[in-house]
Amino acid sequence: MKEEFFEEGTEIISSNEQCKQLIFVVQGHIELQIYNSFGEIYILDTLVQGDIIGMYSILFNEGFLFTAMAKNSVRVLSLDRDF
């Protein structure tokens, strides 16, 4: 596992990016966002400690349908797909 830190406003995952790892939220808040047809941001969810990003995408070898942004200082642990 790899430990990573992200500051507020940092893009952690880009929409359509291929899922190559599971991301475990250890500290902070991560906002899952999509853009509507007018380019406006729509908030899908806010993840907190204990949440996981990529469970389904990694199983089905799909890209992310959302952008993940750090809402504050965030600490995550990531586990590469090749585990």
N, C-alpha and C positions, 0 to 999 in steps of 0.2 A: 504494500500500500504506500501511496505517496501523499504526503501532507502538502496542502497548498493554501495560500492566503490571498484574499481579494479585497481591495478597498471599495468603498461605496461608489456606485456608478460603473463598476467594471463589468464588462460582458464576460460571463463565464462560459456560456454555450451560445452558439449562433443557430438560428433557425435553419433547418435543412442540413446541418452539420451531421456527419455520420457518427453514430454512437460507438465509441471505442473503449468506454470505461463506465463503471458505476461510480457515482459520486455520492458520498455520504456527508450530510450537513452536520458538522460538529458544533459550530458556533455561528451565530448571526442569522440574517434573513435573506432569502433569495426570492426574487419576484419572477414568476414565469409570465412572459408577455408574448402577444401576437399583435400584428398590425392588421387593421381592417382595410378595406378597399380604398379608404380615403387617407390612408397613411397614419391613422390615429392609433395610439397604443391601447390595447385592451388587456387588462390584468386577468390572467387565468387563475392564479393561485399565489400564495406566499408560503414558501417553505421555511421551516425552522429546524432546530436541533432534532436529530433523529430521522428526518426525512431523507429519502433516497431519490436521486435523479438517474434515469436510464434503465430501470428494471425491464420494461417492455421493449424498449428500443433495442437493447442489447440482445434480448432473446430472439427477436424477429429480424435482426440485422437491418434496422430501419434508421433513417435520419430523425433528428429532433424536429417536432412541429412548432416549437416555441424558441424564444430567446430567454436565457436565464441571466438576470442582472443582480448584482450585489446591492442590497438595500442599505447595508451598513458594512462594517468590517466583518468579513466572512472567513471561516476556517473550514476546510473540507478535507476528507480523505478520499482518494480515488484509487480504484482497483481496475487495472487494465483488463481488457477483454481476454487476453491470452492467459489469464490465471488458470 
